[in-house]
Amino acid sequence: MKKLRCAIYTRKSSKDGLKQEFNSLDAQREVCAAYIASQKHEGWVLLPEDYDDGACQVDP
């Protein structure tokens, strides 16, 4: 079976709540990791690196 390496990219458009112990980036990552794990039988493998994009909002 061919392995499919999967990366998770999370994004939050404002800084609000980013300093919380568990924030929306964490929630996004959890959901994606669970889905990738559910596809293990198809050869999906989660890469260990985190790709987080917090607070991309551009100030006018």
Contact map, one row per residue, 1 for C-alpha under 8 A:
111000000000000000000000000000000000000001100000000000000000
111100000000000000000000000000000000000000100000000000000000
111110000000000000000000000000000000000001111000000000000000
011111000000000000000000000000000000000000111000000000000000
001111100000000000000000000000000000000000011110000000000000
000111110000000000000000000000000001000000011110000000000000
000011111000000000000000000000000000000000000111111000000000
000001111100000000000000000010011000000000000110011000000000
000000111110000000000000000010000000000000000000011110000000
000000011111000000000000100110000000000000000000001111000000
000000001111100000000000100000000000000000000000000111110000
000000000111111000000001100000000000000000000000000011110000
000000000011111000000000000000000000000000000000000001111000
000000000001111100000000000000000000000000000000000001111000
000000000001111111000000000000000000000000000000000001100000
000000000000011111100000000000000000000000000000000000000000
000000000000001111110011000000000000000000000000000000000000
000000000000001111110011100000000000000000000000000001000000
000000000000000111111010000000000000000000000000000000000000
000000000000000011111110000000000000000000000000000000000000
000000000000000000111110000000000000000000000000000000000000
000000000000000000011111011000000000000000000000000000000000
000000000000000011111111111000000000000000000000000000000000
000000000001000011000111111100000000000000000000000000000000
000000000111000001000011111110000000000000000000000101000000
000000000000000000000111111111000000000000000000000000000000
000000000000000000000111111111100000000000000000000000000000
000000000100000000000001111111110000000000000000000000000000
000000011100000000000000111111111000000000000000000000000000
000000000000000000000000011111111100000000000000000000000000
000000000000000000000000001111111110000000000000000000000000
000000010000000000000000000111111111000000000000000000000000
000000010000000000000000000011111111100000000100000000000000
000000000000000000000000000001111111110000000000000000000000
000000000000000000000000000000111111111000000000000000000000
000001000000000000000000000000011111111100011100000000000000
000000000000000000000000000000001111111100011100000000000000
000000000000000000000000000000000111111110000000000000000000
000000000000000000000000000000000011111111110000000000000000
000000000000000000000000000000000001111111111000000000000000
000000000000000000000000000000000000011111110000000000000000
101000000000000000000000000000000000001111110000000000000000
111100000000000000000000000000000000001111111000000000000000
001111000000000000000000000000000001101111111100000000000000
001111000000000000000000000000000001100100111110000000000000
000011110000000000000000000000001001100000011111000000000000
000011110000000000000000000000000000000000001111100000000000
000000100000000000000000000000000000000000000111110000000000
000000100000000000000000000000000000000000000011111000000000
000000111000000000000000000000000000000000000001111100000000
000000111100000000000000000000000000000000000000111110000000
000000001110000000000000100000000000000000000000011111000000
000000001111000000000000000000000000000000000000001111110000
000000000111111001000000100000000000000000000000000111110000
000000000011111000000000000000000000000000000000000011111000
000000000011110000000000000000000000000000000000000011111100
000000000000110000000000000000000000000000000000000000111110
000000000000000000000000000000000000000000000000000000011111
000000000000000000000000000000000000000000000000000000001111
000000000000000000000000000000000000000000000000000000000111
